[in-house]
Amino acid sequence: MIKVLASSWALLLGMLLLMVGNGLQGTLLGVRGGIEQFSTFEMSLIMSAYFLGFLGGSRMAPEMIRRVGHVRVFAALGSFISATLILYPAITEPWAWTILRVIIGFCFSGVYVTAESWLNNSASNETRGQALSLYMIVQMAGIVAAQGLLNFGDPGGFILFIIPSVLVSISFAPILLSVSPTPAFDTTKPMSIKELYRVSPLGCVGSFMLGGVYSAMFGMAAVYGTEAGLSVGKISSFIAAIYIGGLLLQYPIGWASDRIDRRQLILGAAVVGLFGSLLALAMQGNFLILLVSAFIIGGTSNPLYALLIAYTNDFLEHEDMAAASGGLIFLNGVGAISGPLITGWIMGQIGPGGFFLYLAVLMGALSAYAAFRMTQRPAPAISDTGSYAPILPSATPVAVEVAQEVFIETLEEDEAATEDAA
């Protein structure tokens, strides 16, 4: 771990600042939208626009990098992010925020692709798994830290929009000034959705549903807090609890996934997430219960994405795993675009509780489908499955392919050890 930090500290520091900036602007818009009296439907469009831009950026950024290089893409997209963050309080109109969210989603996706390819290049085969774990911790820590910053300014003013703009601008310095060489860049052509569904129906359906769950949490949690009348401090604590749960439960779930039928774990995590959503729906007036529910929901939904990728890999040959990740990312992205829209519509019909009702429906549907798939084919033997690699639903194709590389390397090492023992 020390070796990884020594070689990648600049990249990780830059990514930490990027995540603080992104996490702050996402929550801040939900609070500021309530101040500006935007409707729930308008806020759902605004929040959904980020994921539309993010999906487009993850698919277009690789070609941009091949044409003009990492440094130019990184600097250009970073400039757009800083400018966009400043424009939010200057143009407080729903249509303008929707356009700006598409732009900032596209730019953040491109910046992540660039930084993650640098991180992958700086890691060796022996340290790639540790680098991936550190990267995930940095992502979660940045988002959690961002919620604390929300309490150091007036959401109705300019200062809280200036802070993420400054943080994003500063984040480029350690990355661009580090001694890490510019890496060669290439991505794998994704497997078709039809072929991927034939290999793993649960992986496909689950990735789509989790896209909706994650985008609702990331995009609409602050909108829920505003609609429910929570203070800024309580909103920041509520959102932080979601990501703290995702960070703390990632590894226990990963440990269990290497030892039992992964479908049982997917079913169990989805059922616990369903329980957390229903608990929050029934006890919205109790803030302590709300925090516990947020911890449970985040702690089950975030690891589920990596769990579904690992489960899908159990039915793939080594050479097909990277291609399959592209299809799962696309399905997750499509689900993410629809998440805030559906959540906003339900909240408009029944009030703030619609946020948890939507999460409960998706978790319940995933539970039911996982249980159904367990009746359709036997589980692979535990000895034939690969190790779980932690990855978040917000990951770009580069980070997921790195996770796949870690998965393949671990699987090959286990197979070699088995052959030597035999």
C-alpha positions as a printed NumPy array, in Angstrom:
array([[  0.   ,   0.   ,   0.   ],
       [  2.89 ,   2.388,   0.821],
       [  4.419,   1.622,  -2.567],
       [  1.172,   2.558,  -4.31 ],
       [  0.911,   5.817,  -2.361],
       [  4.516,   6.711,  -3.176],
       [  3.977,   6.259,  -6.914],
       [  0.421,   7.597,  -7.204],
       [ -0.078,  10.15 ,  -4.421],
       [ -0.376,  13.056,  -6.871],
       [ -3.06 ,  11.291,  -8.892],
       [ -4.957,  10.23 ,  -5.781],
       [ -4.78 ,  13.731,  -4.286],
       [ -6.059,  15.215,  -7.523],
       [ -8.905,  12.711,  -7.66 ],
       [ -9.781,  13.433,  -4.011],
       [-10.168,  17.148,  -4.806],
       [-12.181,  16.332,  -7.935],
       [-14.559,  14.138,  -5.938],
       [-14.981,  16.822,  -3.262],
       [-15.874,  19.323,  -5.969],
       [-18.287,  16.968,  -7.711],
       [-19.875,  15.743,  -4.489],
       [-20.428,  19.286,  -3.262],
       [-22.024,  20.569,  -6.457],
       [-24.373,  17.584,  -6.653],
       [-25.76 ,  18.128,  -3.145],
       [-25.681,  21.906,  -3.379],
       [-27.874,  21.976,  -6.477],
       [-30.553,  19.958,  -4.698],
       [-30.611,  22.471,  -1.826],
       [-30.348,  25.563,  -4.035],
       [-33.115,  24.267,  -6.308],
       [-35.471,  24.304,  -3.327],
       [-34.431,  27.87 ,  -2.495],
       [-35.12 ,  28.893,  -6.096],
       [-38.504,  27.091,  -5.851],
       [-37.822,  24.702,  -8.73 ],
       [-40.432,  21.95 ,  -8.89 ],
       [-39.55 ,  18.345,  -8.09 ],
       [-39.977,  17.436, -11.762],
       [-37.652,  20.234, -12.843],
       [-35.036,  19.064, -10.349],
       [-35.367,  15.48 , -11.589],
       [-34.641,  16.65 , -15.144],
       [-31.621,  18.613, -13.926],
       [-30.228,  15.682, -11.959],
       [-30.874,  13.189, -14.754],
       [-28.998,  15.413, -17.2  ],
       [-25.713,  14.753, -15.365],
       [-25.955,  11.021, -16.027],
       [-26.846,  11.598, -19.665],
       [-23.688,  13.674, -20.028],
       [-21.642,  11.17 , -18.014],
       [-22.682,   8.266, -20.236],
       [-21.897,  10.267, -23.362],
       [-18.538,  11.331, -21.971],
       [-17.512,   7.795, -21.044],
       [-18.116,   6.704, -24.635],
       [-16.584,   9.734, -26.392],
       [-13.622,  10.547, -24.135],
       [-11.474,   7.615, -25.342],
       [-11.651,   8.855, -28.936],
       [-10.873,  12.415, -27.834],
       [ -7.806,  11.182, -25.958],
       [ -6.59 ,   9.208, -28.954],
       [ -6.893,  12.283, -31.176],
       [ -5.312,  15.018, -29.052],
       [ -3.777,  13.305, -26.028],
       [ -4.403,  13.056, -22.292],
       [ -3.066,  16.446, -21.253],
       [ -5.13 ,  18.495, -23.706],
       [ -8.334,  16.618, -22.972],
       [ -7.741,  16.885, -19.235],
       [ -7.031,  20.629, -19.332],
       [ -9.896,  21.453, -21.714],
       [-12.559,  19.516, -19.812],
       [-11.287,  20.833, -16.483],
       [-11.702,  24.402, -17.711],
       [-15.297,  23.693, -18.702],
       [-16.014,  22.191, -15.257],
       [-14.714,  25.258, -13.423],
       [-16.67 ,  27.604, -15.688],
       [-19.868,  25.603, -15.359],
       [-19.709,  25.587, -11.556],
       [-19.511,  29.387, -11.559],
       [-22.431,  29.705, -13.983],
       [-24.929,  27.799, -11.806],
       [-25.713,  30.706,  -9.419],
       [-25.459,  33.231, -12.243],
       [-28.248,  31.634, -14.331],
       [-30.819,  30.211, -11.948],
       [-33.186,  28.783, -14.55 ],
       [-34.155,  25.091, -14.81 ],
       [-33.399,  24.904, -18.551],
       [-29.96 ,  26.462, -18.026],
       [-29.106,  24.117, -15.153],
       [-30.182,  21.12 , -17.267],
       [-27.795,  22.127, -20.053],
       [-25.014,  22.839, -17.578],
       [-25.533,  19.437, -15.92 ],
       [-25.161,  17.662, -19.26 ],
       [-21.93 ,  19.575, -19.859],
       [-20.512,  18.952, -16.406],
       [-21.452,  15.253, -16.502],
       [-19.694,  14.888, -19.847],
       [-16.61 ,  16.734, -18.584],
       [-16.319,  14.872, -15.284],
       [-16.604,  11.567, -17.136],
       [-13.797,  12.568, -19.521],
       [-11.61 ,  13.796, -16.659],
       [-12.149,  10.536, -14.738],
       [-11.284,   8.458, -17.815],
       [ -8.059,  10.432, -18.233],
       [ -7.013,  10.276, -14.586],
       [ -7.91 ,   6.594, -14.21 ],
       [ -5.831,   5.621, -17.241],
       [ -2.879,   7.466, -15.657],
       [ -3.464,   5.63 , -12.38 ],
       [ -3.59 ,   2.275, -14.163],
       [ -0.382,   3.08 , -16.015],
       [  1.449,   3.959, -12.778],
       [  0.491,   0.657, -11.125],
       [  2.238,  -2.669, -11.667],
       [  0.553,  -6.071, -11.882],
       [  1.403,  -6.6  ,  -8.208],
       [ -0.037,  -3.277,  -7.018],
       [ -3.011,  -2.827,  -9.351],
       [ -5.486,  -4.287,  -6.885],
       [ -4.235,  -2.052,  -4.085],
       [ -4.352,   0.983,  -6.38 ],
       [ -7.964,   0.185,  -7.267],
       [ -8.898,  -0.127,  -3.582],
       [ -7.204,   3.162,  -2.732],
       [ -8.923,   4.848,  -5.648],
       [-12.333,   3.676,  -4.43 ],
       [-11.576,   4.878,  -0.893],
       [-10.51 ,   8.264,  -2.268],
       [-13.738,   8.541,  -4.273],
       [-15.926,   7.83 ,  -1.255],
       [-13.857,  10.001,   1.086],
       [-14.134,  12.929,  -1.34 ],
       [-17.913,  12.709,  -1.528],
       [-18.253,  12.391,   2.256],
       [-15.914,  15.356,   2.86 ],
       [-17.939,  17.424,   0.394],
       [-21.029,  17.078,   2.576],
       [-19.183,  18.719,   5.466],
       [-18.248,  21.708,   3.301],
       [-21.926,  22.335,   2.642],
       [-22.218,  23.698,   6.179],
       [-19.597,  26.421,   5.661],
       [-21.601,  28.793,   3.519],
       [-25.026,  29.981,   2.451],
       [-26.548,  27.719,  -0.26 ],
       [-28.44 ,  30.776,  -1.488],
       [-25.234,  32.683,  -2.253],
       [-22.178,  32.287,  -4.495],
       [-19.431,  31.062,  -2.169],
       [-20.441,  27.394,  -2.108],
       [-20.32 ,  27.337,  -5.917],
       [-16.928,  29.027,  -5.955],
       [-15.423,  26.448,  -3.554],
       [-15.914,  23.402,  -5.849],
       [-14.74 ,  25.464,  -8.826],
       [-11.511,  26.282,  -6.986],
       [-11.069,  22.695,  -5.773],
       [-11.494,  21.322,  -9.29 ],
       [ -9.015,  23.85 , -10.663],
       [ -6.453,  22.988,  -7.963],
       [ -6.944,  19.255,  -8.501],
       [ -5.324,  19.404, -11.937],
       [ -2.003,  20.69 , -10.562],
       [ -0.798,  17.507,  -8.792],
       [ -1.942,  15.366, -11.722],
       [ -0.458,  17.444, -14.547],
       [  2.748,  18.301, -12.659],
       [  3.46 ,  14.74 , -11.504],
       [  6.328,  12.816, -13.069],
       [  4.051,  10.   , -14.239],
       [  4.442,   9.536, -17.996],
       [  1.435,   9.913, -20.285],
       [  0.113,   6.397, -20.81 ],
       [ -0.826,   4.698, -24.031],
       [ -4.596,   4.555, -24.256],
       [ -6.851,   1.843, -25.552],
       [-10.201,   0.389, -24.608],
       [-11.862,  -2.894, -25.462],
       [-14.793,  -3.061, -27.853],
       [-17.848,  -3.874, -25.717],
       [-19.77 ,  -7.122, -25.993],
       [-23.264,  -6.783, -27.473],
       [-26.117,  -6.487, -24.967],
       [-27.84 ,  -9.51 , -26.512],
       [-24.781, -11.711, -26.074],
       [-24.154, -10.361, -22.585],
       [-27.75 , -11.092, -21.551],
       [-27.391, -14.646, -22.838],
       [-24.317, -15.096, -20.629],
       [-25.722, -13.433, -17.496],
       [-29.34 , -12.247, -17.365],
       [-28.965, -11.341, -13.678],
       [-25.828,  -9.284, -14.385],
       [-27.631,  -7.282, -17.083],
       [-30.897,  -6.704, -15.233],
       [-29.105,  -5.991, -11.976],
       [-26.725,  -3.455, -13.536],
       [-29.651,  -1.596, -15.105],
       [-31.579,  -1.482, -11.826],
       [-28.546,  -0.404,  -9.812],
       [-27.986,   2.453, -12.231],
       [-31.397,   3.766, -11.193],
       [-30.659,   3.223,  -7.499],
       [-27.279,   4.971,  -7.618],
       [-28.453,   7.956,  -9.663],
       [-31.425,   8.439,  -7.355],
       [-29.111,   8.487,  -4.334],
       [-26.468,  10.699,  -5.924],
       [-28.871,  13.021,  -7.699],
       [-32.08 ,  13.128,  -5.677],
       [-31.038,  12.627,  -2.038],
       [-30.55 ,  16.373,  -1.535],
       [-33.835,  17.061,  -3.332],
       [-35.537,  14.634,  -0.938],
       [-33.963,  16.378,   2.058],
       [-35.138,  19.769,   0.827],
       [-38.681,  18.529,   0.152],
       [-38.773,  16.845,   3.573],
       [-37.804,  20.096,   5.302],
       [-34.418,  18.927,   6.594],
       [-31.818,  21.54 ,   7.498],
       [-28.632,  21.849,   5.45 ],
       [-26.69 ,  20.131,   8.242],
       [-29.108,  17.193,   8.325],
       [-29.082,  16.877,   4.515],
       [-25.287,  16.704,   4.483],
       [-25.293,  14.098,   7.279],
       [-27.958,  12.043,   5.486],
       [-25.981,  11.938,   2.229],
       [-22.688,  11.271,   4.033],
       [-24.274,   8.252,   5.753],
       [-25.09 ,   6.744,   2.35 ],
       [-21.461,   6.823,   1.232],
       [-19.982,   5.858,   4.591],
       [-22.159,   2.746,   4.457],
       [-20.944,   2.013,   0.944],
       [-17.33 ,   2.343,   2.027],
       [-17.517,   0.305,   5.233],
       [-19.6  ,  -2.6  ,   3.888],
       [-17.769,  -2.964,   0.559],
       [-15.096,  -5.265,   1.97 ],
       [-17.222,  -7.539,   4.22 ],
       [-19.539,  -8.17 ,   1.252],
       [-16.528,  -8.72 ,  -0.99 ],
       [-15.076, -11.218,   1.502],
       [-18.355, -13.125,   1.627],
       [-18.72 , -13.139,  -2.175],
       [-15.568, -15.254,  -2.539],
       [-16.959, -17.92 ,  -0.189],
       [-20.654, -18.437,  -0.986],
       [-22.979, -18.537,  -3.992],
       [-22.91 , -14.943,  -5.254],
       [-26.599, -15.082,  -6.15 ],
       [-27.42 , -15.686,  -2.494],
       [-25.371, -12.648,  -1.551],
       [-26.982, -10.513,  -4.273],
       [-30.397, -11.612,  -3.025],
       [-29.456, -10.969,   0.601],
       [-27.974,  -7.518,  -0.055],
       [-31.003,  -6.481,  -2.117],
       [-33.395,  -7.678,   0.616],
       [-31.466,  -5.72 ,   3.261],
       [-31.537,  -2.662,   0.971],
       [-35.297,  -3.151,   0.576],
       [-35.653,  -3.28 ,   4.365],
       [-33.634,  -0.073,   4.759],
       [-35.796,   1.724,   2.183],
       [-39.065,   0.604,   3.779],
       [-37.781,   1.53 ,   7.241],
       [-37.006,   5.065,   6.057],
       [-40.37 ,   5.293,   4.292],
       [-42.215,   4.308,   7.468],
       [-40.128,   6.403,   9.9  ],
       [-39.325,   9.593,   7.955],
       [-39.989,  11.774,  10.976],
       [-37.17 ,  10.145,  12.983],
       [-33.827,  11.54 ,  11.787],
       [-31.738,   8.894,  13.571],
       [-33.704,   6.15 ,  11.803],
       [-33.202,   8.069,   8.564],
       [-29.419,   7.995,   9.051],
       [-29.462,   4.26 ,   9.83 ],
       [-31.554,   3.628,   6.713],
       [-29.199,   5.716,   4.588],
       [-26.231,   3.695,   5.89 ],
       [-28.017,   0.43 ,   5.073],
       [-29.098,   1.52 ,   1.592],
       [-25.67 ,   2.844,   0.669],
       [-23.914,  -0.107,   2.274],
       [-25.853,  -2.626,   0.185],
       [-26.331,  -0.832,  -3.142],
       [-22.729,   0.279,  -3.731],
       [-21.112,  -3.189,  -3.283],
       [-23.872,  -4.798,  -5.37 ],
       [-22.416,  -3.319,  -8.569],
       [-19.026,  -4.995,  -8.07 ],
       [-20.824,  -8.151,  -6.978],
       [-22.838,  -8.283, -10.222],
       [-19.68 ,  -7.788, -12.307],
       [-17.937, -10.6  , -10.4  ],
       [-20.978, -12.866, -10.85 ],
       [-21.068, -12.158, -14.603],
       [-17.345, -12.941, -14.85 ],
       [-17.989, -16.394, -13.397],
       [-19.618, -17.368, -16.717],
       [-17.056, -15.757, -19.036],
       [-13.717, -16.772, -20.485],
       [-10.799, -14.569, -19.445],
       [-10.543, -12.887, -22.844],
       [-14.233, -11.847, -22.789],
       [-14.315, -10.208, -19.349],
       [-13.103,  -6.762, -20.383],
       [-15.564,  -6.659, -23.298],
       [-18.433,  -7.649, -21.011],
       [-17.677,  -4.743, -18.676],
       [-18.5  ,  -2.273, -21.468],
       [-22.007,  -3.689, -21.836],
       [-22.619,  -3.636, -18.091],
       [-21.454,  -0.007, -17.906],
       [-23.84 ,   0.959, -20.717],
       [-26.81 ,  -0.728, -19.013],
       [-25.888,   0.925, -15.717],
       [-25.695,   4.305, -17.464],
       [-29.099,   3.946, -19.127],
       [-30.619,   3.004, -15.785],
       [-28.913,   6.012, -14.186],
       [-30.47 ,   8.43 , -16.684],
       [-33.968,   7.179, -15.864],
       [-33.465,   7.083, -12.079],
       [-33.91 ,  10.776, -11.181],
       [-36.746,  11.187, -13.705],
       [-38.822,   8.357, -12.225],
       [-37.943,   9.351,  -8.662],
       [-38.991,  12.947,  -9.35 ],
       [-42.289,  11.83 , -10.855],
       [-43.103,   9.591,  -7.86 ],
       [-42.15 ,  12.343,  -5.396],
       [-44.427,  14.698,  -7.298],
       [-47.297,  12.24 ,  -6.854],
       [-46.924,  11.179,  -3.21 ],
       [-44.415,  13.612,  -1.686],
       [-40.84 ,  13.169,  -0.387],
       [-41.471,   9.551,   0.584],
       [-41.473,   8.73 ,  -3.124],
       [-37.673,   8.787,  -2.938],
       [-37.584,   5.741,  -0.671],
       [-40.531,   4.079,  -2.413],
       [-38.578,   4.124,  -5.685],
       [-35.508,   2.612,  -4.017],
       [-37.689,  -0.03 ,  -2.342],
       [-39.325,  -1.001,  -5.64 ],
       [-35.969,  -1.433,  -7.391],
       [-34.411,  -3.362,  -4.498],
       [-37.516,  -5.549,  -4.257],
       [-37.486,  -6.207,  -8.011],
       [-33.793,  -7.117,  -7.906],
       [-34.447,  -9.463,  -4.977],
       [-37.256, -11.196,  -6.828],
       [-35.262, -11.539, -10.036],
       [-32.211, -12.9  ,  -8.199],
       [-34.416, -15.474,  -6.478],
       [-35.93 , -16.426,  -9.853],
       [-32.525, -16.83 , -11.517],
       [-31.43 , -19.174,  -8.714],
       [-34.062, -21.625,  -9.998],
       [-32.867, -21.455, -13.606],
       [-29.32 , -22.832, -13.416],
       [-26.907, -24.153, -10.802],
       [-24.262, -21.896,  -9.322],
       [-20.652, -22.398, -10.41 ],
       [-18.415, -24.143,  -7.909],
       [-16.784, -21.732,  -5.439],
       [-13.371, -23.049,  -6.518],
       [-14.101, -21.979, -10.114],
       [-15.013, -18.374,  -9.299],
       [-12.658, -15.403,  -9.245],
       [-12.008, -12.875,  -6.516],
       [-14.231,  -9.864,  -5.952],
       [-12.724,  -6.521,  -7.085],
       [-14.209,  -3.382,  -5.446],
       [-15.676,  -0.879,  -7.901],
       [-18.401,   1.773,  -7.649],
       [-21.443,   2.339,  -9.905],
       [-19.956,   5.729, -10.849],
       [-16.873,   4.099, -12.394],
       [-15.862,   4.85 , -15.993],
       [-14.87 ,   2.107, -18.481],
       [-11.203,   2.569, -17.552],
       [-11.747,   1.854, -13.838],
       [-13.982,  -1.132, -14.586],
       [-11.427,  -2.576, -17.018],
       [ -8.746,  -2.163, -14.34 ],
       [-11.02 ,  -4.085, -11.956],
       [-11.399,  -6.761, -14.62 ],
       [ -7.617,  -6.989, -14.996],
       [ -7.299,  -7.496, -11.242],
       [-10.05 , -10.129, -11.389],
       [ -8.345, -12.009, -14.253],
       [ -4.876, -11.864, -12.678],
       [ -6.203, -13.213,  -9.372],
       [ -8.119, -15.97 , -11.164],
       [ -5.037, -17.006, -13.138],
       [ -2.94 , -17.07 ,  -9.966],
       [ -5.515, -19.271,  -8.248],
       [ -5.637, -21.632, -11.22 ],
       [ -1.839, -21.854, -11.307],
       [ -1.728, -22.59 ,  -7.57 ],
       [ -4.331, -25.341,  -8.02 ],
       [ -2.346, -26.946, -10.843],
       [  0.866, -26.823,  -8.789],
       [ -0.889, -28.452,  -5.849],
       [ -2.271, -31.178,  -8.124]])
